[in-house]
Amino acid sequence: MPVYNCGVYLDAAVRSVRDQTWTDLELVAVNDGSTDGSLDVLQRHADEDERVVVIDQPNGGIVAALNAGLARCRGAFIARMDGDDVAYPHRLERQLAWMRAHPEAVAVGCQTRVIDGD
């Protein structure tokens, strides 16, 4: 999860991953030089849940953040999500089941619903 000044939405984003029905996961969150308290939010979640891993780095942009996170991931499957996204509770369970049922596939996507601050 690349994070750059996502403080307003970040707690909900991280909570939506922590609350997944598929629980055998790690959340690798890369704070990319945020100045809005995002690092504090991430660190609080890491203190509460050992599955949350925080990388803190100077701002290098989304590609640098994604690469830093990818280098730290230990799982066989990688799920991409931003710091202002919210995942439905069954997202990872359903995507993993689909990937396992279709071993010839290299990626799976999902439908999105646009939301805003209201």
N, C-alpha and C positions, 0 to 999 in steps of 0.2 A: 504494500500500500504506500504509494508516494504521497507525502504530505507537505504541502506548502501553504501556510496560513489558512488552514481549514478549521480553525478553532470553533467556529459557530456550529459546524455540522459534525465535527470529528468524534465527539462522544457517542452520538447515535450510530455513526459508521462503525466504530470499533465494537460497540455493544452488539450490533447486528451480526458481526462475525463471531464474537464470543458466544452468542446465543444460538448458533447453528445447531440443527438436529444431528449433523455429523460433527462429532466432538474431537476426533483424532486429527487435529489440525494445529498448525502454527500460523500465527499472524506476524509477518515480518513487515514492520512499519518503518519507513525511512523519512525522518524529519529532514527536509531539504532546506535548512536555514530559515525556518519560520520565525517570525517576530511577534506573533500574536498569542503565545501561550500554548501552541499546539504540542510542543515538546512536553510540557507539564501534563497535558491530558494523556498523551501516550505513555508517559512514565507511570502515571497513576494506574492505568490499565495493566501495565507490565508488573507493577507491584502487587496487583490483585490476582493476576492470572499468569502463570508461568508459560502459557502458550503464546503470550505476546512478547515479541522480540523487538526492541527499539534500536535503530541505527540513527545516530545524529551526525549530520555532515553539513558543511557550508553549502549554501545555495549553488547548485550546479545545473538545475533544470530537471525536467521530468525524466529524460533519458538517463541521466546520471543516477537519479534516484532509483529508477527501475532496475538498472544494472547492478547497483549496490544491493538492492533487495534480493534480486535473483541469485546473486553470488552467495547469499547467506541462507537461502532456502534449502531445506533438507528433504522435502517430500518428493514423491514421484510425480505428483500432479501440482500444477501451479494455477491458482485462481487469481485473476487480475481484478483489482478494485481500487478506486480512488478514495481519498480522505473525506470526500463530501457525498459519497454514495451510501445507500442503505440496502442491504441484501435481505430478501425474504428468508425466513427461517429454514426452509428446505432447500435453498439454492444449491449448496455444496453437495448435499446428499443426492439430489437428483442428477446433478451434473456428473458426479463421480460414478453413479450407477450407469448412466448412459455411456460414459467413456469405457467402463469395464465391459459393457455389453457390445461395444463396437471397438475392439482393439485395433482395427485398421485406421481409426480416426486419430488425428494429431491435435485436434482442438474442438471445442464446443463453445457456442455462444449462448446468449439468452436474450429474451425480450426485455426491454427497459420501459420504465414508466417515468416520465419527467415530473419532478416535484420541485417546489421552491420553498422559500422561507415561510410562506403562509400555509 
